[in-house]
Structure formats: C-alpha cells, structure tokens
Amino acid sequence: MSTLSTSCIVVQRFFILMCISAIAIICAIPSSQGIQAAQTIEAFAVCSAPYALLNFFKYFPISTRPKFFHAVSSIAKWAGIVCFVTYTWGNIAANEPSIKIIARLFIVLNIIMAVCTCCVLIASHLGSNSKKVKNDLYVLILGLCLSFAPMILFSFVPSILFGFSFLSFYYTMVSIIFFPLTLSYLLTKQGIADWRVVAKQIGRKIVILCISLLICNIVLFTINYNLPLLPINILIIFSITIYQMVQWYFTYQTKQITNSLTNKHAYSIQEYEKWKLAMFLHDEILQELIVIFQRFQLRQNENDDKQIYEMLRDKIHKVRDMCENVYPMFVEHLGLENSLYGLRNKIRIEHRLDVEVYYDLGMRIIPSSLQVTLYRIIRELAYNAVKHAEATLIIVSLWEEDEMLHISVEDDGNGFSVPTHISQIIEKHRFGLASIEKQLYMLGGRWDIYSDQQLGTRIFIMIPFEEVEKHEDKSITS
C-alpha cells in the first residue's frame, strides 16, 4: 500500500479543514432561522472543526509533536463526538433548549482549547529556529488569531456568558477566511501547492458568480420581491466554492501521483536516481519475490522446497535492506526522530545489542532532505560499530548547543586506528566513512573520532545551523 508524502497529507488535511469551515458558514444563517437540518449539519461541522484543526497541525509546520498535543487532539475528537450527539439529541429527540445550551458551551470550550493548543505549539517553535522560519510562524499565529478571535470574543463567549452576542455568528464566521489565506500563503511559499494558480482558477468563477448574484439581487430589490437574499447568496457562493475546491483537490492528487517521480524541486538528480532505484527494487523485484515466497510457504514440507524457501526469504531481506540503504523513504514520512527509534529497534532485534537513542532537538525544524542525510550518517556509524567493533552497547545522541547541531555515536567495542586524511580512509576500504566525510564537507560540518582498543569508539559531529537553514528551500515543514 502506498504512503502519502508529507506535502500530500498537509494539502489533504488543509482541504478537509476548509470544507468543514465552508459547511459551517453555509449553514450558519439557515441554522439561526431555526431550520433543524441546517442546525444539525452546522453542529457537525463546528464539532468537527477543533479536531480537524489539530489534525492539520500534526504535520504543519513540523511532524514532531510534544506528548500534550496528541493528548489534546484525542480529547478534542471525543469531545466533538459527545457534543454533537448531545446537541443533536437535545435538538431533535428531546427538544430541550437547556441541553442545547450545555452542548453549545462545551463546543465553544473545545474550539478555544484547540486554537490555544495550536498557538502554544507554534509559539514553542519560536525559540529554536531561524529568523525566516520565525517570521512564517508569526504570520501563522496572526492568521489563527484574526480568524478565530472575532467568533470567540464577539459571538461565542458573550452568547454563553450573557445570553446575547455583540455580533451574530454568521457575521463573525466571515473572519475565518483569514486562516485559509494565511495557510495558502505559507503553503505556496514552501512549494507544497501553488495557491495563486488555484485562486485564479476558482476566483475567476466566483467573481463571475458574485456579479451575476449582484445583478439578480438588484433586480429583486427593485421589484420589491421578498426573498431572504443573504442566506441564498451565501449558500450559492460557498456551495460553488466547495465544489471547485473538491474538483481542484482530486486534480492535485492525480498530479502528485503522476509527477512524484519527476519532482525535481524535492530531489537533486543524484537523489532522484537513488529514489528510482529504490522504487524499482521495492515495486518490481521485491514484490515478485514476496509472491514466490508466499507460494512456496504452502509447500515447504519437501526438502527442495524448504531450501528454495530459505533462499527466497534471504533474498527478500536483502532487497528490502538495499531499498532502505539506497534511499530511506520512510524518513520523509516518519521524521528523523521516529526513524532513529526504528533503527534502534532493528539493531536490537537483528544483532541482540543494547542500543540507546537520545533525541533532544526540541522544536528545532530540520528540512526533510537533510533528515535523510543525517539518518544515513548515523545508520552508517551504528552499523560500523555492529560489524567491525564487536560492540555490546551503542549510544546515539542528537542535541543542539551554541547554534550547532551535535551528533554523537559511541560504542564499547574494539577501537581502530583513526585515519588522519580521507585518502587513508579510502585506502583502508572504509568507503562508508569516506562518504560521511564528503557529506559533512558539503554541509559545512566537521567530525572528531576518538578510538581506543579497550574503551571503544566515540564519534562527534557538529553542523552549524546556518548551514542547516540553507537546506530549508523556503520550507518550514519537515
């Protein structure tokens, strides 16, 4: 089964969030006029919005999340379900205004909790990132506040506390347009989606629609034809907008699938070739071997079949390892931290070694292309300790200090004679170390190797965050 890239997930969840917001806006006026169906749909949209918002921020601006964020996300999901069921029961089955008021209170609290959590999450990134990233995060916080503050301050809170609103909900709902505009700007800036093209495609049709509605409204107003024009206008405009967004979304998904192999903005030519090789090995060779393996599983009682069974199983493992070695695609989806924990578990299981990973980069954002490079370096050093040092303990540490990214890989195995120049590394056929030397040179980093026959080996890597920021490629996602 194929896995969506981070950018696809971000666009997908942005689309869901915008559709939920548009549905709430469409149903706001009919709901205020007491139409039960509209009230139910609006309640569903408003109850879903907090979880949809938090779900979007699971991958934006970074996929690494504090534990409290996942806890709040679960609370928002179940609170939304309970609130919707309670509100619908009070509105339709029991017809009890008091139940609706209580449900509305918790809906508002759920929205406030989600918005505040997102603001805290974004603010937590400010202390450990570059000026460019901070500016984008400030824009994101401003967009959140401008979008949700009018609804909360002028509609929700006064209505719950005092029984009236300074402004009707369907007026304050208009402010939510600031949030999609903010996200559209940031997503365009980082190259996930070109919203300028989308705005032209959708905006042109919406402008024509609005002009047509304006003419109709003037005619109806002139002849004193009694129609609730505002609800009808909002319903038509936002319905067409949702339809256009759905149409664009499926077009975007199709383009992502067809263009993923030739996305030269995401990969250099060298990385692209590695990715193609990994995809070929995985989709062509590995899948065929798995099919053969499964067929022979059913006949493994015979000696010949057992031998073939073992050979195929060995080939499958080797091809799978080759895919990971050539291009570890899972790092882009899981992130560096989770990928290192996976590497730790793999070495523990396969080689029965004690491996520890300490990841302390906080909210520091590392570009996805650089995460892949760092994972390769750490994996190479860890497997060197496994294969050559006869170690029983490997410790991998990542932390930030003095605007430097620090990486440490230590083992308690047999040390080796530390080469002083890359030519000596190549002469000793340590091509993995030579590759690391070259990668660190390109990153503007350096490394120190300390090795002793009795005490083992310690390798320290330092990369300036100034060089890390050059790999951001105008992106704040990872």
C-alpha positions in Angstrom: 0.0 0.0 0.0 1.4 3.4 -1.0 2.2 6.0 1.6 1.3 9.7 1.2 4.1 12.2 1.3 4.1 14.8 4.0 3.1 17.5 1.5 0.2 15.4 0.3 -1.0 14.9 3.9 -0.7 18.6 4.6 -2.8 19.5 1.5 -5.3 16.8 2.2 -5.9 18.0 5.8 -6.0 21.6 4.7 -8.7 20.7 2.2 -10.7 18.9 4.9 -10.4 21.8 7.3 -11.5 24.3 4.7 -14.5 22.2 3.7 -15.6 21.9 7.3 -15.3 25.7 7.7 -17.2 26.4 4.5 -20.1 24.0 5.5 -20.3 25.8 8.9 -20.6 29.2 7.1 -23.2 27.9 4.6 -25.4 26.5 7.4 -25.0 29.4 9.9 -27.9 31.6 8.6 -30.4 28.8 8.0 -29.5 27.4 11.4 -30.1 30.8 13.1 -33.6 30.8 11.5 -34.5 27.5 13.3 -34.1 25.0 10.4 -33.4 21.7 12.1 -31.5 20.1 9.2 -29.2 23.2 8.9 -28.7 23.2 12.7 -27.6 19.5 12.7 -25.2 20.0 9.8 -23.8 23.1 11.3 -23.3 21.4 14.7 -21.5 18.5 13.0 -19.1 21.0 11.2 -18.5 23.1 14.3 -17.9 20.0 16.5 -15.5 18.5 13.9 -13.5 21.7 13.4 -11.3 21.5 16.6 -10.1 18.0 15.7 -9.6 18.9 12.1 -7.6 21.9 13.1 -5.4 19.9 15.4 -5.1 17.1 12.9 -3.8 19.6 10.3 -1.2 20.9 12.8 0.1 17.3 13.3 2.1 17.7 10.1 2.4 21.5 9.9 4.7 23.2 10.4 6.6 20.1 11.7 5.7 16.5 12.2 7.4 16.1 15.6 4.9 16.8 18.4 5.0 17.1 22.2 3.0 14.5 24.1 0.5 17.0 25.3 -0.5 17.8 21.7 -1.5 14.2 20.9 -3.5 14.1 24.2 -5.3 17.3 23.4 -6.0 16.0 19.9 -7.7 12.9 21.3 -9.7 14.9 23.8 -10.9 17.2 21.0 -12.0 14.3 18.9 -14.0 12.6 21.6 -15.3 15.9 23.0 -16.6 16.8 19.5 -18.4 13.4 19.1 -20.0 13.7 22.6 -21.0 17.4 21.9 -22.5 16.6 18.5 -24.5 13.6 19.9 -25.7 15.6 22.9 -26.7 18.7 20.8 -28.5 16.6 18.2 -30.4 14.7 20.9 -31.4 17.9 22.6 -32.4 19.5 19.3 -34.3 16.6 17.7 -35.2 13.9 20.1 -35.7 15.6 23.4 -36.3 19.2 22.1 -34.7 20.6 25.3 -33.2 24.1 24.9 -31.2 23.5 28.2 -29.4 20.5 26.7 -28.5 22.5 23.6 -27.1 25.4 25.7 -24.9 23.0 27.7 -23.7 21.3 24.5 -23.0 24.7 22.9 -20.9 25.7 25.9 -18.7 22.6 25.6 -18.5 23.1 21.8 -17.1 26.6 22.4 -14.7 25.4 25.0 -13.5 22.7 22.6 -12.8 25.3 19.9 -11.0 27.5 22.4 -8.9 24.6 23.6 -7.9 23.6 20.0 -7.0 27.2 19.0 -5.0 27.8 22.2 -3.1 24.5 21.8 -2.2 25.3 18.2 -0.9 28.8 19.3 1.1 27.2 22.1 2.6 24.7 19.7 3.5 27.3 17.1 5.0 29.6 19.8 7.1 26.7 21.1 8.9 26.6 17.8 10.0 30.3 18.0 12.9 29.8 20.4 14.9 27.3 18.3 14.5 28.3 14.7 15.9 30.7 12.1 14.6 34.3 11.6 13.0 33.3 8.4 11.1 30.4 10.0 10.1 32.6 12.9 8.6 35.2 10.6 6.5 32.5 9.0 5.4 31.3 12.4 4.4 34.8 13.4 2.3 35.0 10.3 0.7 31.7 11.2 -0.1 32.9 14.8 -1.6 36.1 13.4 -3.7 34.3 10.9 -5.1 32.0 13.7 -5.9 35.0 16.0 -7.6 37.0 13.2 -9.7 34.0 12.1 -11.0 32.7 15.4 -10.8 35.7 17.8 -13.9 37.5 16.4 -16.0 34.4 16.7 -14.8 33.6 20.2 -14.9 37.2 21.6 -18.0 38.7 19.9 -20.2 35.6 19.4 -19.4 32.5 21.4 -18.3 33.9 24.8 -21.0 36.7 25.1 -23.7 34.2 24.0 -22.7 31.6 26.6 -22.0 34.0 29.5 -24.6 36.7 28.9 -27.2 35.2 26.7 -26.6 37.6 23.7 -23.9 38.2 21.1 -22.4 41.5 20.1 -22.4 40.2 16.5 -24.3 37.3 15.0 -22.4 34.1 14.5 -22.9 34.2 10.7 -21.2 37.6 10.6 -18.2 36.7 12.7 -17.8 33.4 10.7 -16.6 35.5 7.8 -13.4 36.2 9.8 -12.4 32.6 9.3 -11.3 33.5 5.8 -8.1 34.9 7.2 -6.9 31.4 8.2 -7.1 29.8 4.7 -5.5 32.9 3.2 -2.6 32.6 5.8 -2.1 28.9 5.1 -2.4 29.4 1.4 0.4 32.0 1.5 2.7 29.7 3.6 2.0 26.6 1.6 2.7 28.5 -1.6 5.9 29.9 -0.1 7.2 26.5 0.8 6.2 25.0 -2.6 3.7 22.4 -1.3 1.0 23.9 -3.5 0.7 26.9 -5.8 -2.4 28.6 -4.4 -2.0 31.5 -6.8 -3.0 29.2 -9.6 -5.8 27.8 -7.6 -7.0 31.3 -6.6 -7.1 32.2 -10.3 -9.0 29.1 -11.3 -11.6 29.3 -8.5 -11.6 33.1 -8.1 -12.5 33.8 -11.7 -15.6 31.7 -11.5 -16.6 33.0 -8.0 -16.2 36.6 -9.3 -18.5 35.9 -12.2 -21.0 34.2 -9.9 -20.9 37.2 -7.5 -21.5 39.7 -10.3 -24.5 37.6 -11.5 -25.9 37.4 -8.0 -25.5 41.1 -7.5 -27.4 41.8 -10.7 -30.2 39.4 -9.6 -30.3 41.0 -6.1 -30.6 44.5 -7.6 -33.5 43.3 -9.8 -35.3 41.6 -6.9 -34.8 44.6 -4.7 -36.1 46.9 -7.4 -39.3 45.0 -7.8 -39.7 44.5 -4.0 -39.6 40.7 -4.3 -39.5 39.3 -0.8 -36.7 36.8 -0.6 -34.1 36.1 2.1 -31.2 37.2 -0.2 -28.3 37.0 2.2 -28.8 33.3 3.1 -29.4 32.4 -0.5 -26.3 34.3 -1.7 -24.0 32.7 1.0 -25.4 29.3 0.2 -24.8 29.6 -3.5 -21.3 31.2 -3.3 -19.9 28.7 -0.7 -21.5 25.7 -2.4 -19.9 26.6 -5.6 -16.6 27.3 -3.8 -16.7 23.8 -2.1 -17.4 22.2 -5.4 -14.4 23.9 -7.0 -12.2 23.0 -4.1 -13.2 19.3 -4.4 -12.5 19.4 -8.1 -9.1 21.0 -7.6 -8.2 18.6 -4.8 -8.7 15.5 -6.9 -6.8 17.1 -9.8 -4.0 17.9 -7.3 -3.9 14.3 -6.0 -3.7 13.0 -9.6 -0.8 15.4 -10.4 1.0 14.3 -7.2 0.9 10.7 -8.3 2.0 11.3 -11.9 4.7 13.9 -11.0 6.2 12.3 -7.9 8.9 10.5 -9.9 10.0 13.8 -11.7 9.7 16.2 -8.8 13.0 17.9 -9.3 12.2 20.6 -6.6 12.3 17.9 -4.0 15.3 15.9 -5.1 18.6 16.6 -6.7 19.4 14.5 -9.8 21.5 12.1 -7.7 18.8 11.7 -5.0 16.2 11.2 -7.7 18.2 8.3 -9.3 18.6 6.7 -5.9 14.9 7.0 -5.3 14.1 5.5 -8.7 16.4 2.5 -8.0 14.7 2.0 -4.6 11.3 2.1 -6.1 12.3 -0.4 -8.8 13.7 -2.8 -6.3 10.7 -2.4 -4.0 7.9 -2.5 -6.5 9.3 -4.8 -9.1 11.9 -7.2 -7.7 10.8 -7.4 -4.0 7.0 -7.8 -4.8 7.7 -10.7 -7.2 10.0 -12.4 -4.6 7.3 -12.0 -2.0 4.7 -13.6 -4.3 7.0 -16.6 -4.9 7.8 -16.8 -1.3 4.1 -17.0 -0.3 3.5 -19.7 -2.9 6.4 -21.9 -1.6 5.2 -21.3 2.0 2.3 -23.6 1.2 4.6 -26.4 0.0 7.6 -26.1 2.4 7.3 -29.8 3.6 9.5 -31.1 0.8 13.3 -30.7 1.3 13.8 -29.0 -2.1 11.1 -26.5 -1.4 12.5 -25.8 2.0 15.8 -24.9 0.5 14.2 -22.6 -2.1 12.0 -21.1 0.7 15.1 -20.2 2.7 16.8 -18.7 -0.3 13.9 -16.6 -1.2 13.4 -15.4 2.3 17.1 -14.3 2.4 16.7 -12.5 -0.9 13.7 -10.6 0.2 15.5 -9.4 3.3 18.5 -8.4 1.2 16.4 -6.5 -1.3 14.4 -4.8 1.4 17.7 -3.7 3.1 19.0 -2.5 -0.2 15.9 -0.3 -0.7 16.5 1.3 2.7 20.2 1.7 2.1 19.8 3.4 -1.3 17.1 5.8 -0.2 15.3 5.5 3.2 12.0 6.9 2.1 10.4 6.2 5.4 12.4 9.1 7.0 10.4 11.6 5.0 7.2 10.1 6.4 8.2 9.3 9.9 10.7 12.1 10.6 14.2 11.7 11.8 13.4 11.0 15.5 11.0 8.2 14.9 13.3 6.7 12.2 16.2 6.6 14.6 14.0 4.8 17.2 13.1 2.3 14.4 16.8 1.8 13.6 17.5 1.2 17.3 14.8 -1.5 17.5 16.0 -3.1 14.3 19.6 -3.4 15.6 18.4 -4.7 18.9 16.3 -7.5 17.3 18.7 -8.5 14.5 22.0 -8.3 16.4 20.9 -8.6 20.0 22.8 -5.4 21.0 21.9 -2.8 23.5 21.2 0.5 21.6 20.1 3.8 23.1 18.9 6.9 21.3 18.7 10.3 22.9 17.0 12.9 20.7 16.9 16.4 22.2 16.3 18.9 19.4 13.2 20.3 20.9 11.1 22.2 18.4 14.1 22.7 16.0 12.9 22.2 12.4 15.2 20.1 10.2 14.4 20.0 6.5 13.3 16.6 5.3 16.1 16.3 2.7 18.7 16.9 5.5 16.9 14.4 7.8 17.5 11.7 5.2 21.2 12.7 5.1 21.6 12.7 8.9 19.8 9.3 9.1 22.2 7.8 6.6 25.2 9.1 8.5 24.0 7.8 11.9 23.0 4.4 10.4 26.4 4.0 8.8 28.2 4.8 12.0 25.9 2.5 14.0 26.4 -0.5 11.6 30.1 0.1 11.6 30.0 -0.5 15.4 27.9 -3.6 14.8 30.1 -5.1 12.1 33.6 -4.1 13.0 33.8 -3.2 16.7 32.0 -6.2 18.2 30.3 -3.8 20.5 27.6 -4.7 23.1 26.4 -1.1 23.6 25.8 1.7 21.1 24.6 5.2 22.2 23.3 7.7 19.6 22.7 11.2 20.8 21.4 14.4 19.0 21.2 17.8 20.6 21.6 21.5 19.9 24.1 23.8 21.6 25.6 27.2 20.7 23.7 27.3 17.3 25.2 23.9 16.4 23.6 20.6 15.7 25.6 18.0 17.6 25.5 14.2 16.9 27.4 11.6 18.9 27.7 7.9 18.2 29.5 5.9 20.9 30.2 2.2 21.3 32.1 0.0 23.8 33.7 -2.3 21.2 37.1 -2.7 19.8 38.7 0.6 18.7 40.6 1.2 15.5 43.4 3.3 14.2 41.9 6.7 13.4 42.8 7.9 9.8 44.1 11.5 9.5 43.0 12.1 5.9 40.3 10.9 3.6 42.9 9.2 1.3 43.8 6.9 4.2 40.1 6.1 4.7 39.8 5.1 1.1 43.0 3.1 1.2 41.6 1.1 4.1 38.4 0.5 2.0 36.3 2.4 4.6 34.0 3.8 1.9 31.2 4.5 4.4 33.4 6.8 6.4 34.6 8.4 3.2 31.0 9.1 2.2 30.3 10.7 5.6 33.4 12.9 5.3 32.2 14.1 1.9 28.6 14.7 3.2 29.9 16.7 6.2 32.1 18.8 4.0 29.1 19.7 1.8 27.1 20.6 5.0 29.8 22.8 6.4 30.2 20.4 9.3 33.1 18.6 10.9 33.7 15.5 13.0 36.1 14.2 15.6 36.9 10.5 16.1 38.2 9.1 19.4 39.0 5.4 19.4 40.7 3.1 21.9 41.2 -0.6 21.8 39.8 -1.0 25.3 37.4 1.9 25.6 35.7 1.7 22.2 35.0 4.5 19.8 33.3 7.9 20.1 32.4 10.0 17.1 31.3 13.6 17.5 29.7 15.5 14.6 29.0 19.2 14.6 27.0 21.1 11.9 26.2 24.8 12.1 22.5 25.6 12.0 23.4 28.3 9.5 24.2 25.6 7.0 21.1 23.6 8.1 19.0 26.6 7.2 20.4 26.7 3.7 18.7 23.3 3.1 15.3 24.7 4.1 14.5 25.5 0.5 12.0 28.1 1.6 10.1 25.5 3.6 9.0 25.3 7.2 7.8 21.7 7.0 9.7 18.6 7.6 
